[in-house]
Amino acid sequence: MQVSITTTKTLLASVVSATLLSGCYWDDPEKAAKHVSNQIKRKAVVEHLVELEGRASTTTDGNSTTRAAGTDGYQYSVDYIIETMRNHGYKVDIQEFDFRAWEELAGTTLNVDGHELLSVRSAGEGAEADFAVMSYSGSSDGPLKAEAVFLTPDFRFDAPDYDSTDGCEASDFDGKDVTGKVAVIQRGGCNFNAKVVNAQDAGAVGVIVFNQGNAEGRTAVVNGTLGSDSTATIPAFGARFELGQQWHAASETSGVPVVLNISAQDEVVLTQNIIAETKGGDANQIVMLGAHLDSVPEGPGINDNGSGTAGLLEYAVTLAELRAPVKNKIRFAWWAAEEAGLVGSEYYTTELFGPLYDQAQQEIMAQFELSDPSQLTPTQLDLVEERYNELNKVKLYLNFDMIASPNYVFGVMDGDLSDTKESPDNAYTGDFKPPYGTSHIESKFNDFFGSKKEGTVPQALSKRSDYAGFADWGVAFGGLFTGAEKAKTAEQADLFGGDTGVAYDVCYHQACDDLNNISQKALHVNTQSLAYVTTFYAFSEPVFPEEQVQAAPMIRTFGIKDPSERLRIGEKLKAADSVSDHDHFHGDFDQDRE
């Protein structure tokens, strides 16, 4: 049979093309990572944000739009993710669970010492708000009048015996006439829910938590949550530090009257996590990444966390269009109800990892003919954890929560605690050792930013986002963060540009968190970064360097703090997984999760 010159050239070009694709990209994790990352287009990521804002539904008071879990806006967002992922060939599952949906209704007012205060929801652009209602606050059933009572606020921030635990213990209320009054408590030392419930148990009819005042980012309105599992039934507010200090001074000479009014809708609804994964790749080696899909009730949440949502989605689209032949399965997650206290991710991790740990425990007990877990020795417990790690197919989790803050920094989780171990924002205390691979993940993010000649800021492991549940179960984790309510330092402005002394996100948890509230540069670069790191691990065999492999310790839970913003200039590479001491959070959600 004769073959034409044209046909020969076509066949040769096909062979050369296939060889180049195989040899240049997919056979090397580093080259694959760079190739996929370079295909991420800024316009495409922004288009997902446009879609999400368009799907937000009107709030009950009609003053804004929202994508909070339990709302139509959230359901429309879910529909968009599902449709996009299925259209690009991913296997998509919906994980449904009951969720306590809470929403502040119209008509909230707060008057303290004769002054009508301005709420976060009512403050116009450029106006300084005085207070916010904590999510999962109780209602007042009409206007409520009471006198303010203070506990033990401490304004001696540099004192060696400074006490930051105002209201954290029931004993803090001993000797205080709280019954029928509004307890005014300084932030710090424990989660907001503990302070409010302690006050409620002592007889208070309401609580105002004013900011701590001990650092930048601890002076503005406390805009927090009590968490969806809170037993608080009384009204709870957060206020500015300056106001709390003024009220306390006034109380030294006279009473401080409070008049408050709040109405909230509080009901149990069905909501959904979205779990999607590649059809190819080793199912025994799962590389997982996630972002929360919900916003706060106050606004559409385009930076928090439409940005992370859009980054994941565009990476998935790009990966599918490139037909990347991943070696390890990639699993994507969009979490519900993060803003209510990491509810969706905690539900997922408990449902997935809990049975695996139980199975590992039962197998080791059977091996040693034991009938009760309390009989396991420390050595046998190590065997349980070793077996659990064998059963667990999820080898790492990457989290992306707020990656487009308008006054951004490029924040990378400090996976080995080398920069943030002594930070008060670090949630790991005691003898905690990060799961193996955690610091290697940090090094890969820094590899990327170094290649872009961008500096990074090491982020303390605060447990304020959805990686908490994975860390609890000994899964290596990492992620990116561009900043929330804290103010950018002069050093950071020199490195990243932007405004010194201004919050990274001035619209954090507010109605103005819309399409005008993002840095497209930060969004694009961070999406390229997540694509680079995820792809690198998706093509790595083994997932982490062999010398790092060790039994991942299970993590005990403690209270969380805010993210650290200490500056790292340039890249800091960590090729090995150096383990360091610490312990951590999440049964105790410091809703200090503004």
C-alpha positions, 0 to 999 in steps of 0.5 A: 500500500502506498502512503502519501508524503502528507500522510507520513508527515501527519503520522510523524507529527502525531508520534512526535507530539505524543512523545513530547507530551509524555516526555516533557510533562506527565513523566515528571511531577515537577514538569507536570506541575509547572505545565498545569499551573501555567495553563491557569488563566486569570479571566477564567477564575474571575468568571467563576466569581461572577457566576457565584455572585450572580447566584447569591440570594437576597437576605431576609432583611433585603439589604444584601445577598448571601450564599450562606449554608441553608439559603437558596444562594448556597443551593444555587452555588452547589448546582453550579459546582456540580454541573461544572464538574460533571460536564468535565468528566469528574465523578461527583457525590453529594454528602447531605447532613442536617445543619442548624441554619441561623440568620439575623433578621431585620431590626437589630439595635444596641444602645449602651450608656445612652449611645445608639451604636452602629452595626456592621450590617448598617455601616456604610462604606468607610463608616466604622461599625460599633458592633455585630451580632454573633451568629447563633445568638439567641433572640431578645423577644423585643427590646430588652433593658438591663444594666451592664456588669463587667467581670475582670477585664485586663488592660495591662497588656505588658504586665507579666501577670496579664490575664487574657481569660475574662469569662472563660471559667464559671468561677469568673462570675463568682461574687458578681451580680450578673442575674438579669444583667448584660455581661460585658466581657473582654475577648481572649483566652477561650472561645466566644461560646464559653464566655456566653454560656458561662454568663448565661449560666450565671443568670445574665440576660445578654452578653457583649464581648468587646475586642481584646485590644492587645494587638493589631487586629484586636481592636475592631468589631468582634464579628464572631460565631458561637458555633452551630452546637452552641447551647446559648439562648441569650443575645450575644454581641461583639463590639470594638475594644475602644467602646468596651474600655470606655464603658468599663471606665464609666462603670467605675463611677455609675451604672451603664444601661444597655437596651438591645433588640435582636430577632433571629431565625434558627432552624435545622435544614438539610445542606450538602458537601460536594465531593468530586474526584478524578476517574483515574489515578491510584485510589489508594493514594488520594491527594485531596484539596478543598474550600468552603462554599458557603458565605456568612449570612451578611453577604455574598462572600466573594473573597470569603470564600468564593475565591477558594471555591473558584480556584479549585473549580478552575484548576479542575476544569484546566486539569480535565481539558489537559487530560492530565493522566494523574498517577494518584487520584485527586479528590476535590471538596466544597464544604458546607457550613464552614462559617458556622464552625467547620461543620461540613468538613468536620462531618466529612472527616468524622464519617470517613476517618472515624470508622477507619480508626475503629477498624484499626483499633479492633484489629490490633486488639484482636491481635493481642486478644484484648477486649477493651481499648483501655487495655492498649499499651502505648506501644500497641496504640502506636500499632493502632495508628500505624494500621490506621495510616495504612487503611487511610487512603487520603495522604494529604489535604490542601485548604484554600480559604480566602485567596484573593484579599484586596490588600493581600499577602501571600500566606503559606501555612507554616507546616513545621512550625519553624516560624510560628511555634512561639506565636500566640496565634499558634494552636499547636501546643505541648508535644504536638508533631505535625503529620508527616509531609506537612512541612514538605507541603509548605516547601512546595508552595514556597518553591512556587512563590520563589519561582515567581520571585514573590515573598511569602508570610508564614501562617500560624496553624490556627485551626480556623478553617477546614484543614482542622478536621484532617489534622485531627485525624493525622493527615498531612495538610497545608494551604494558602491565605491572603489575610482577613481582618488584621492590618497590613504592616509596613514591611508587608506593604513593601513586599506585596504593595497595598496599604499599611495599617489597613485590613487585608480584607476591609469587607471581611464578613460584611455585605461588601464582600463582592466582586469589588472586594478582590485582588485579581492578581492574588486570585490568579497567582494563588490558583496557579500555586494550588494547581502547581502543588496539587499536580506535583503530588498527583504525579509523585510516587510515592506521594512524599519522599520516602525518608519522610514516611513515619506514623502520623500522630493523632492530634488532641484538640484545644482552642484555636487562635487567629492566623499569624501574619509574621513576615517571610521575605523571599522563599524558605525551602524545607526539603525534609519534614522536620517535626517539632513540638506542639498540640492543637484545637478543634473541639474548642472552636475559638470563634475568635473565628471572626 
